[in-house]
């Protein structure tokens, strides 16, 4: 099983009233540190501890669990349920509650949890009375230092539904006002989408601060550990129509990290209106996100539709001090998905807003082939230009926005509403050569204000090949415009990079649509 494999029913099995996590990622081993139990705790201490730990060799304890938990069956693991009456702060006036995930099955590495009250941290030792167990396999006597797999948070608007969850490696997720899980974020990505094995750092310990009465935010800290680095993380969660999550990161590499991914986002894209390679399912579209949005350091807005490629695809968008990026689910129309079980049209978008200067680097997009929706095959992150060196401290600060849309939008610029592709050519005329048609719909901005005689132009550039049959015309159904063109790729099968935007005179009207098209082999270029 791959680390990004999604098992929807697993998390929903922890409680019938909780929202399902659609991604299951394996946890690695945590090393419990009891030295700070019932002692003064703050972020400065955590950074000092992470720096100290980075000077020591990484020790993995993955799988050091009682045999009954290592070999527990799927059904029996599903039968372990946290008792809601034992939720943290359930007996207080707190606006938040926390429930704990049990170890076992795919979660083989204990995570140490602490509660922080008035600056003092106390370890939450394992207590079997926190759980109901209705399975057939005996679990035996489990030790008090067993630990947990992670935790989930709930909010006073509806304590039966999840607000956020931290579970597996350094993965976490949250919800906006629609209370629907979708894609995930991670603490750090290492060697994602490159030759060799990807490294999955993990949160080995968490500190949860007991919220003060009346407080509408909750604070969580985490210790990250892996063979390549340690890290200290500080989270502030502020629920609302969009969940706003402030994240401060301090990394202390053990070894040089050439391919570090900061603020990584992980999503799923199987099939959509622009990519029907895996369209065997009865549902028209299946995806958690449909595009990567970028606000570059120079203020340019980019939209890159996602794909499910036949082969691993890696794109880099070079930038200096980016203003933001995110994986968005722009298509919110149920009719486009027809899924009344997991409701893809409700999946939250996630926008990353840097809070400090990140310097030079690139926003990287990794697209991995997948045959179905049980695999998180999309990853996006910020990659610093300079490698992270051992013995140094690297600080990053950013804000995550989870919700229906990004918190910022292009000012006075129309945005891409849909991307469709198909065989090119002129209807009714015999095709003499292969070409590929692109139809891109834009709406918003000033488009609906334009007169019928406005001379709107599609500005198109391609890395190779020839562009023909270009048009840009009003589309009344969306109060916008549709741009269309054919691309003649030539004989090569190498990917072609495409950029397009609409303009009136010299004034841009839309964000920039970017795409990477991979022509099919010559033997597959049917002209019909």
Protein Blocks (a to p, Z undefined) as FASTA:
>chain_A
ZZklccfklmmmmomkbccdfbdcddddddddfklgoiacdfklmmmmmmmmmmpccddf
ehiacfklmmpcfklmmmpccdfklgghklmcbfbdcddddeehjlmbccdddddeehia
cdddddfklpccfbfbdgbjadfklopfbdcdddfklmkbcfbdceehjbccdddfkopa
fbdddfbdchehiacjddddddfbdcdddddehiabdcdddddddfkbccdddddddddf
bdcdddddddddfbdcfbbcehiacdddfbdfklcklmmbfbfbdcfbfbdcdddfkopa
cdddddddfbdcddddddehiabdcdddfblcfklnopaklommlpccdddddfbdebja
dddddddddfbfkbcfbdcddddfbacdehiacdddddddddfbdfbdcehiacdfbdcd
ddedjehiacfbdcdddddddeejjllmpcfklccddddddfedcdehiaddddfknopa
dddddddebjbfcdcdddddddehjacfbdcdddddddddfklmcgZZ
